[in-house]
Amino acid sequence: MRFSPTQTDPKIVLHKWKQDFEVLYSKHDVANEFDDGFYRYCMLQKEVIESETKGDDNKALNCIMSEDEIQKAIEKLKLNKATGIDKIPNEILKKAGVHEILHQLL
Protein backbone atom coordinates (compact mmCIF):
# COMPACT_ATOMS: atom_id res chain seq x y z
CA MET A 1 0.00 0.00 0.00
CA ARG A 2 1.47 3.32 -1.07
CA PHE A 3 1.33 6.11 1.50
CA SER A 4 1.81 9.76 0.66
CA PRO A 5 2.25 12.61 3.17
CA THR A 6 -1.10 14.08 2.08
CA GLN A 7 -3.08 10.87 2.67
CA THR A 8 -6.36 11.59 4.42
CA ASP A 9 -8.18 8.27 4.30
CA PRO A 10 -8.52 7.27 8.00
CA LYS A 11 -8.13 3.53 7.28
CA ILE A 12 -4.89 4.05 5.37
CA VAL A 13 -3.52 6.50 7.94
CA LEU A 14 -4.30 4.15 10.86
CA HIS A 15 -2.73 1.22 9.00
CA LYS A 16 0.42 3.27 8.37
CA TRP A 17 0.59 4.30 12.04
CA LYS A 18 0.20 0.66 13.09
CA GLN A 19 3.07 -0.38 10.81
CA ASP A 20 5.30 2.43 12.06
CA PHE A 21 4.69 1.63 15.73
CA GLU A 22 5.28 -2.09 15.16
CA VAL A 23 8.68 -1.25 13.71
CA LEU A 24 9.37 1.31 16.43
CA TYR A 25 8.70 -1.15 19.24
CA SER A 26 10.03 -4.30 17.60
CA LYS A 27 12.58 -6.49 19.35
CA HIS A 28 15.29 -5.49 16.87
CA ASP A 29 17.59 -3.01 18.61
CA VAL A 30 18.31 -0.44 15.90
CA ALA A 31 19.32 2.21 18.46
CA ASN A 32 22.51 0.42 19.48
CA GLU A 33 23.51 -0.15 15.87
CA PHE A 34 23.03 3.54 15.17
CA ASP A 35 24.93 4.57 18.29
CA ASP A 36 27.88 2.28 17.49
CA GLY A 37 28.01 3.45 13.90
CA PHE A 38 27.69 7.08 14.90
CA TYR A 39 30.42 6.65 17.52
CA ARG A 40 32.78 5.12 14.94
CA TYR A 41 31.99 7.97 12.54
CA CYS A 42 32.68 10.59 15.24
CA MET A 43 35.96 8.96 16.21
CA LEU A 44 37.05 8.90 12.57
CA GLN A 45 36.17 12.58 12.19
CA LYS A 46 38.07 13.35 15.41
CA GLU A 47 41.19 11.64 14.02
CA VAL A 48 40.91 13.58 10.76
CA ILE A 49 40.54 16.90 12.57
CA GLU A 50 43.42 16.13 14.93
CA SER A 51 45.70 15.14 12.05
CA GLU A 52 44.81 18.32 10.15
CA THR A 53 45.39 20.59 13.14
CA LYS A 54 48.78 19.30 14.27
CA GLY A 55 51.63 21.75 14.24
CA ASP A 56 51.84 25.47 14.78
CA ASP A 57 48.85 26.40 12.62
CA ASN A 58 46.51 26.70 15.61
CA LYS A 59 48.71 28.36 18.21
CA ALA A 60 46.25 31.24 18.56
CA LEU A 61 43.38 28.83 19.18
CA ASN A 62 45.27 26.72 21.68
CA CYS A 63 46.78 29.49 23.80
CA ILE A 64 45.57 30.45 27.27
CA MET A 65 42.78 33.02 27.26
CA SER A 66 43.48 36.27 29.02
CA GLU A 67 41.17 37.67 31.66
CA ASP A 68 40.50 40.62 29.35
CA GLU A 69 39.41 38.30 26.50
CA ILE A 70 37.01 36.50 28.81
CA GLN A 71 35.61 39.80 30.10
CA LYS A 72 35.05 41.10 26.55
CA ALA A 73 33.29 37.87 25.54
CA ILE A 74 31.03 38.07 28.61
CA GLU A 75 30.16 41.70 27.83
CA LYS A 76 28.87 40.61 24.40
CA LEU A 77 26.42 38.09 25.90
CA LYS A 78 22.74 38.95 25.59
CA LEU A 79 20.38 38.66 28.54
CA ASN A 80 17.19 36.59 28.72
CA LYS A 81 18.50 33.84 26.44
CA ALA A 82 18.37 30.08 26.89
CA THR A 83 21.32 28.49 28.65
CA GLY A 84 23.91 26.48 26.80
CA ILE A 85 25.22 23.02 27.56
CA ASP A 86 26.76 24.32 30.80
CA LYS A 87 23.31 25.44 32.05
CA ILE A 88 24.77 28.75 33.27
CA PRO A 89 22.50 31.71 32.48
CA ASN A 90 24.16 34.75 30.91
CA GLU A 91 22.82 36.84 33.79
CA ILE A 92 25.07 34.87 36.18
CA LEU A 93 28.11 35.16 33.89
CA LYS A 94 27.68 38.95 33.80
CA LYS A 95 27.93 39.26 37.62
CA ALA A 96 31.01 41.06 38.95
CA GLY A 97 34.01 38.82 39.46
CA VAL A 98 32.77 35.86 37.42
CA HIS A 99 35.27 36.52 34.63
CA GLU A 100 38.09 36.08 37.17
CA ILE A 101 36.74 32.70 38.23
CA LEU A 102 36.35 31.62 34.60
CA HIS A 103 39.92 32.70 33.89
CA GLN A 104 41.16 30.45 36.70
CA LEU A 105 39.08 27.54 35.39
CA LEU A 106 40.07 27.96 31.77
GUBANU-613660 format. One record per residue (C-alpha): residue in one letter; x, y, z. Coordinates in steps of 0.05 Angstrom, whole numbers, padded with zeros to 5 digits, always signed. Layout:
! GUBANU-613660
<r code="a" x="X" y="Y" z="Z"/>
...
//
This chain:
! GUBANU-613660
<r code="m" x="+00000" y="+00000" z="+00000"/>
<r code="r" x="+00029" y="+00066" z="-00021"/>
<r code="f" x="+00027" y="+00122" z="+00030"/>
<r code="s" x="+00036" y="+00195" z="+00013"/>
<r code="p" x="+00045" y="+00252" z="+00063"/>
<r code="t" x="-00022" y="+00282" z="+00042"/>
<r code="q" x="-00062" y="+00217" z="+00053"/>
<r code="t" x="-00127" y="+00232" z="+00088"/>
<r code="d" x="-00164" y="+00165" z="+00086"/>
<r code="p" x="-00170" y="+00145" z="+00160"/>
<r code="k" x="-00163" y="+00071" z="+00146"/>
<r code="i" x="-00098" y="+00081" z="+00107"/>
<r code="v" x="-00070" y="+00130" z="+00159"/>
<r code="l" x="-00086" y="+00083" z="+00217"/>
<r code="h" x="-00055" y="+00024" z="+00180"/>
<r code="k" x="+00008" y="+00065" z="+00167"/>
<r code="w" x="+00012" y="+00086" z="+00241"/>
<r code="k" x="+00004" y="+00013" z="+00262"/>
<r code="q" x="+00061" y="-00008" z="+00216"/>
<r code="d" x="+00106" y="+00049" z="+00241"/>
<r code="f" x="+00094" y="+00033" z="+00315"/>
<r code="e" x="+00106" y="-00042" z="+00303"/>
<r code="v" x="+00174" y="-00025" z="+00274"/>
<r code="l" x="+00187" y="+00026" z="+00329"/>
<r code="y" x="+00174" y="-00023" z="+00385"/>
<r code="s" x="+00201" y="-00086" z="+00352"/>
<r code="k" x="+00252" y="-00130" z="+00387"/>
<r code="h" x="+00306" y="-00110" z="+00337"/>
<r code="d" x="+00352" y="-00060" z="+00372"/>
<r code="v" x="+00366" y="-00009" z="+00318"/>
<r code="a" x="+00386" y="+00044" z="+00369"/>
<r code="n" x="+00450" y="+00008" z="+00390"/>
<r code="e" x="+00470" y="-00003" z="+00317"/>
<r code="f" x="+00461" y="+00071" z="+00303"/>
<r code="d" x="+00499" y="+00091" z="+00366"/>
<r code="d" x="+00558" y="+00046" z="+00350"/>
<r code="g" x="+00560" y="+00069" z="+00278"/>
<r code="f" x="+00554" y="+00142" z="+00298"/>
<r code="y" x="+00608" y="+00133" z="+00350"/>
<r code="r" x="+00656" y="+00102" z="+00299"/>
<r code="y" x="+00640" y="+00159" z="+00251"/>
<r code="c" x="+00654" y="+00212" z="+00305"/>
<r code="m" x="+00719" y="+00179" z="+00324"/>
<r code="l" x="+00741" y="+00178" z="+00251"/>
<r code="q" x="+00723" y="+00252" z="+00244"/>
<r code="k" x="+00761" y="+00267" z="+00308"/>
<r code="e" x="+00824" y="+00233" z="+00280"/>
<r code="v" x="+00818" y="+00272" z="+00215"/>
<r code="i" x="+00811" y="+00338" z="+00251"/>
<r code="e" x="+00868" y="+00323" z="+00299"/>
<r code="s" x="+00914" y="+00303" z="+00241"/>
<r code="e" x="+00896" y="+00366" z="+00203"/>
<r code="t" x="+00908" y="+00412" z="+00263"/>
<r code="k" x="+00976" y="+00386" z="+00285"/>
<r code="g" x="+01033" y="+00435" z="+00285"/>
<r code="d" x="+01037" y="+00509" z="+00296"/>
<r code="d" x="+00977" y="+00528" z="+00252"/>
<r code="n" x="+00930" y="+00534" z="+00312"/>
<r code="k" x="+00974" y="+00567" z="+00364"/>
<r code="a" x="+00925" y="+00625" z="+00371"/>
<r code="l" x="+00868" y="+00577" z="+00384"/>
<r code="n" x="+00905" y="+00534" z="+00434"/>
<r code="c" x="+00936" y="+00590" z="+00476"/>
<r code="i" x="+00911" y="+00609" z="+00545"/>
<r code="m" x="+00856" y="+00660" z="+00545"/>
<r code="s" x="+00870" y="+00725" z="+00580"/>
<r code="e" x="+00823" y="+00753" z="+00633"/>
<r code="d" x="+00810" y="+00812" z="+00587"/>
<r code="e" x="+00788" y="+00766" z="+00530"/>
<r code="i" x="+00740" y="+00730" z="+00576"/>
<r code="q" x="+00712" y="+00796" z="+00602"/>
<r code="k" x="+00701" y="+00822" z="+00531"/>
<r code="a" x="+00666" y="+00757" z="+00511"/>
<r code="i" x="+00621" y="+00761" z="+00572"/>
<r code="e" x="+00603" y="+00834" z="+00557"/>
<r code="k" x="+00577" y="+00812" z="+00488"/>
<r code="l" x="+00528" y="+00762" z="+00518"/>
<r code="k" x="+00455" y="+00779" z="+00512"/>
<r code="l" x="+00408" y="+00773" z="+00571"/>
<r code="n" x="+00344" y="+00732" z="+00574"/>
<r code="k" x="+00370" y="+00677" z="+00529"/>
<r code="a" x="+00367" y="+00602" z="+00538"/>
<r code="t" x="+00426" y="+00570" z="+00573"/>
<r code="g" x="+00478" y="+00530" z="+00536"/>
<r code="i" x="+00504" y="+00460" z="+00551"/>
<r code="d" x="+00535" y="+00486" z="+00616"/>
<r code="k" x="+00466" y="+00509" z="+00641"/>
<r code="i" x="+00495" y="+00575" z="+00665"/>
<r code="p" x="+00450" y="+00634" z="+00650"/>
<r code="n" x="+00483" y="+00695" z="+00618"/>
<r code="e" x="+00456" y="+00737" z="+00676"/>
<r code="i" x="+00501" y="+00697" z="+00724"/>
<r code="l" x="+00562" y="+00703" z="+00678"/>
<r code="k" x="+00554" y="+00779" z="+00676"/>
<r code="k" x="+00559" y="+00785" z="+00752"/>
<r code="a" x="+00620" y="+00821" z="+00779"/>
<r code="g" x="+00680" y="+00776" z="+00789"/>
<r code="v" x="+00655" y="+00717" z="+00748"/>
<r code="h" x="+00705" y="+00730" z="+00693"/>
<r code="e" x="+00762" y="+00722" z="+00743"/>
<r code="i" x="+00735" y="+00654" z="+00765"/>
<r code="l" x="+00727" y="+00632" z="+00692"/>
<r code="h" x="+00798" y="+00654" z="+00678"/>
<r code="q" x="+00823" y="+00609" z="+00734"/>
<r code="l" x="+00782" y="+00551" z="+00708"/>
<r code="l" x="+00801" y="+00559" z="+00635"/>
//
